[in-house]
Amino acid sequence: MRYDCRVLDRSLARSADRTQSTNQQLTLDAISEHVRAHIGEWLAERSSPARPNPVYEIESRERMIHLEEELKSQRELMKQGFELMEKRLSVMSEENNRRFDAIDGRFERP
C-alpha cells in the first residue's frame, strides 16, 4: 500500500496545528490564572499610599513648583496682552471720533 506523501504531510501539519493551538490555549489559561491570582498583590506594591517613594515625592513637588511658575508667567503675559489691546482700542476709538467729527464738520458748514 502506497501513501501519497503530500496527503500525509498535510494531515500531520493539521494535527500539529491543532496540538500547537491546544498547547497555546493551555499556556494562555495558565498565564491568565497566574495573573488573576497575583494582580492584587502587584497593584498593592505599586501604589502604596501609606509610604510614597521619597524620590517621587520630591520630583512631584519640583514639577508643581515649575508648573506654578509657568502659570504665573502666563498670567502676566495675558495681563500685558489685555493692556496692549485696551490701549489699541482706545487709540482706534479716538481716531474714529476724529473722523466722525471731521465728517460732522463737513455737514455743518454749508
C-alpha positions in Angstrom: 0.0 0.0 0.0 1.5 3.3 -1.1 0.5 6.6 0.6 0.9 9.9 -1.1 3.5 11.9 0.9 1.6 15.2 0.3 -1.6 13.9 1.9 0.4 12.6 4.9 2.3 15.9 5.2 -1.0 17.9 5.2 -2.6 15.6 7.7 0.4 15.8 10.0 0.5 19.6 9.6 -3.2 19.9 10.6 -2.7 17.7 13.6 0.4 19.7 14.6 -1.5 22.9 14.3 -4.3 21.6 16.5 -1.8 20.4 19.1 0.0 23.7 19.0 -3.2 25.6 19.3 -4.3 23.5 22.2 -0.9 24.0 23.9 -1.1 27.7 23.3 -4.6 27.8 24.8 -3.4 25.9 27.9 -0.4 28.2 28.3 -2.7 31.3 28.0 -5.1 29.8 30.5 -2.2 29.2 32.9 -0.9 32.7 32.5 -4.3 34.3 33.0 -4.9 32.2 36.2 -1.5 33.3 37.5 -2.3 37.0 36.7 -5.7 36.8 38.4 -4.1 35.2 41.4 -1.4 37.9 41.9 -2.9 41.1 40.4 -4.0 42.4 43.8 -0.5 42.0 45.3 1.2 43.6 42.3 -1.2 46.6 42.4 -0.8 47.0 46.1 3.0 47.0 45.7 2.9 49.7 43.0 0.6 52.1 44.8 1.2 52.1 48.5 -0.5 55.2 49.8 1.0 54.7 53.3 4.6 55.2 52.2 5.1 57.1 48.9 8.5 56.9 47.3 10.6 59.9 48.6 12.2 60.5 45.2 8.8 60.6 43.5 7.6 63.0 46.2 10.5 65.4 45.6 10.1 65.2 41.8 6.3 65.8 42.2 7.0 68.9 44.3 9.5 70.2 41.8 7.1 69.7 39.0 4.3 71.5 40.9 6.6 74.5 41.6 7.7 74.6 38.0 4.0 74.5 36.9 3.0 77.3 39.3 5.9 79.5 38.0 4.8 78.8 34.4 1.2 79.7 35.2 2.3 82.9 36.9 4.3 83.8 33.8 1.4 83.1 31.5 -0.9 85.2 33.7 1.5 88.1 33.5 1.7 87.7 29.7 -2.1 87.7 29.4 -2.4 90.8 31.5 0.2 92.5 29.2 -1.8 91.4 26.2 -5.0 92.8 27.6 -3.4 96.1 28.5 -2.0 96.5 25.0 -5.3 95.6 23.4 -7.1 98.1 25.6 -4.6 100.8 24.5 -5.1 99.8 20.9 -8.9 100.0 21.2 -8.7 103.4 22.9 -6.4 104.8 20.1 -8.8 103.4 17.5 -11.8 104.9 19.3 -10.1 108.4 19.4 -9.2 108.1 15.7 -12.8 107.1 14.8 -14.1 110.1 16.9 -11.8 112.5 15.0 -13.1 111.1 11.7 -16.7 111.4 12.7 -16.0 115.0 13.9 -14.5 115.8 10.6 -17.5 114.4 8.7 -19.9 116.3 11.0 -17.9 119.5 10.3 -18.4 119.0 6.6 -22.2 118.6 7.0 -22.5 121.6 9.3 -20.5 124.1 7.1 -22.8 124.7 4.1 
